[in-house]
């Protein structure tokens, strides 16, 4: 890792905890209507002065448009700005989730395979999402609807602090677990949670804080590094891996649950190839979902330039 370019998680976690705490307090005291202009002003500031983030959004939009052969998705200054504003809107929606103002009646669930009916099964499964759309809405599914414990696996060192904030907001069925390294203790804990019927959720589009195992696959027509972690977990824990996306359409969230890998297994000396296969399939599916919600991509860092991240 370059000394001049910190990893994305290093940069984000410095301010994420306090930003979450302050905004959660602000929305309780002031309400969303009063807080919204403040948050939009902050995002406008980052759009104007965040050259690196602006360039990353432009690169994403260009790659998406070329890959999908959709000229109307080509980046412009206005479209990049709209992507930043979509991020601000998603932050406000997260505040509504934390404060119990977003219920299942406001969420459309697209679940043609009936995965939701398996949430109360004897053994849990793995949900793999992305920073496309709003992953926080999974709390509404776990907390407000099924009353199923959802363990969100994250790379931040501040998981326990976030858990305290979630508890203060009333989220008793949502827990963050730091998984920077898949050591035996973590694997045992996760296996026990699955055996208790709890579910695991992880984003498949972020590489670990301390390097970790990655694989380079095609994403939107260009090579990009993806973590092996989700598929390694599914194989070692012997559980199905499903996809979950929470995308906003016409002001309403749609949670899509999709079976993906019913079994991830490998023979000796085949593990890396198998993990690369599933990472590549995931990247392809992620691109297809991005075409349907092109401005809801919230990775504001050089996704195709991971040597500095």
Residue pairs with C-beta under 8 A, 6 or more apart in sequence:
1 7
1 211
2 307
2 308
5 308
5 309
7 209
7 309
8 206
8 301
8 309
9 155
9 156
9 206
9 208
9 209
10 209
12 156
13 156
13 157
13 158
16 156
16 158
17 158
17 161
17 162
17 165
20 162
20 165
21 165
23 35
23 39
23 91
23 95
24 95
24 98
24 99
24 165
24 169
26 35
26 38
27 35
27 92
27 95
27 96
27 99
28 99
32 92
32 95
32 96
35 92
35 95
36 92
39 88
39 91
39 92
40 85
40 88
42 88
43 84
43 85
43 87
43 88
44 84
46 53
46 84
47 53
47 54
47 80
47 81
47 84
50 300
52 301
52 302
53 84
53 300
53 301
54 80
55 302
56 299
56 300
56 301
56 302
56 303
57 75
57 80
57 83
57 84
57 297
57 300
58 75
58 80
59 302
59 303
59 304
60 220
60 297
60 299
60 303
61 73
61 74
61 75
61 79
61 80
61 83
61 294
62 74
62 75
63 220
63 221
63 222
63 304
64 70
64 73
64 220
64 287
64 290
64 291
64 294
64 297
65 71
65 72
65 73
65 74
65 75
66 220
66 221
67 220
67 221
67 287
68 287
68 291
70 291
73 291
73 294
79 295
82 295
83 295
83 297
86 295
86 296
86 298
87 298
87 300
89 248
90 133
90 134
90 248
90 296
90 298
93 102
93 134
93 136
93 137
93 248
93 253
94 134
94 136
96 102
97 136
97 137
97 139
97 140
98 136
98 139
98 165
98 166
98 169
98 171
99 169
100 144
100 169
100 170
102 137
102 140
102 253
103 140
103 144
104 140
104 141
104 144
104 145
106 252
106 253
107 137
107 140
107 141
107 252
107 253
107 254
107 255
108 252
108 253
108 254
108 255
109 116
109 141
109 254
109 255
109 257
110 254
110 255
110 256
110 257
111 255
111 256
111 257
113 257
113 258
113 259
115 242
115 257
115 258
115 259
116 141
116 146
116 257
118 125
119 146
119 148
119 199
120 146
120 148
120 197
121 197
122 197
123 194
123 195
123 197
123 239
124 193
124 194
124 195
124 196
124 197
124 198
124 199
124 200
124 239
125 194
125 199
125 200
125 239
125 240
125 241
125 242
126 199
126 200
126 201
126 202
126 230
126 233
126 234
126 237
126 239
126 240
126 241
126 242
127 138
127 150
127 199
127 200
127 201
127 202
127 241
127 242
127 243
127 244
127 257
128 201
128 202
128 203
128 204
128 230
128 241
128 242
128 243
128 244
128 260
128 282
129 135
129 138
129 201
129 202
129 203
129 204
129 243
129 244
129 245
129 246
130 203
130 204
130 205
130 245
130 286
130 289
131 203
131 205
131 206
131 297
131 298
131 299
132 205
132 245
132 247
132 286
132 289
132 290
132 293
132 296
132 297
132 298
133 245
133 246
133 247
133 248
133 253
133 293
133 296
134 246
134 247
134 248
134 253
134 296
135 152
135 201
135 203
135 244
135 246
136 246
137 246
137 253
137 255
138 150
138 152
138 174
138 201
138 244
138 246
138 255
139 150
139 171
139 173
139 174
141 150
141 255
142 148
142 149
142 150
142 173
142 174
142 199
143 150
143 170
143 171
143 172
143 173
143 174
147 173
148 173
148 197
148 198
148 199
149 173
149 174
149 175
149 193
149 196
149 197
149 198
149 199
150 173
150 174
150 175
150 198
150 199
150 200
150 201
151 175
151 176
151 177
151 190
151 193
151 198
151 199
151 200
151 201
152 174
152 175
152 176
152 177
152 201
152 202
153 176
153 177
153 179
153 190
153 200
153 201
153 202
153 233
154 162
154 176
154 177
154 178
154 179
155 178
155 179
155 180
155 206
155 208
155 209
156 162
156 176
156 178
156 209
157 178
157 180
157 209
159 176
159 177
159 178
162 176
163 175
163 176
166 174
166 175
166 176
177 186
177 189
177 190
179 186
179 202
179 229
180 208
180 209
180 210
180 212
181 208
181 210
181 212
182 229
182 232
182 233
182 236
187 236
187 237
190 200
190 233
190 237
191 237
193 200
194 200
194 237
194 239
200 233
200 239
201 244
202 229
202 230
202 233
204 226
204 227
204 229
204 230
204 279
204 282
204 286
205 226
205 286
205 299
206 227
206 299
207 214
207 225
207 226
207 227
207 306
207 309
208 214
208 227
208 229
212 227
212 228
212 229
213 227
213 228
213 229
213 232
213 275
214 225
214 226
214 227
214 228
214 306
215 225
215 226
215 228
215 272
215 275
215 276
215 279
215 280
216 223
216 224
216 225
216 226
217 223
217 224
217 226
217 276
217 279
217 280
217 283
218 224
218 280
218 283
218 284
219 226
219 283
219 286
219 287
219 303
219 304
220 287
220 290
222 304
223 304
224 283
224 303
224 304
224 306
225 306
226 279
226 282
226 283
227 279
228 275
228 276
228 279
230 241
230 278
230 282
231 241
231 261
231 264
231 274
231 275
231 278
231 279
231 282
232 275
233 239
233 241
234 240
234 241
234 261
234 264
234 278
235 264
235 265
235 266
235 271
235 274
235 275
238 263
240 259
240 260
240 261
240 262
240 263
241 260
241 261
241 264
241 278
242 257
242 258
242 259
242 260
243 256
243 257
243 258
243 259
243 260
243 282
243 285
244 255
244 256
244 257
244 258
245 255
245 256
245 258
245 289
246 253
246 254
246 255
246 256
247 253
247 254
247 256
247 289
247 292
247 293
247 296
248 254
248 293
248 296
249 293
256 289
258 285
260 281
260 282
260 285
261 278
264 274
264 275
264 278
265 274
266 273
266 274
266 275
290 296
290 297
301 309
302 308
302 309
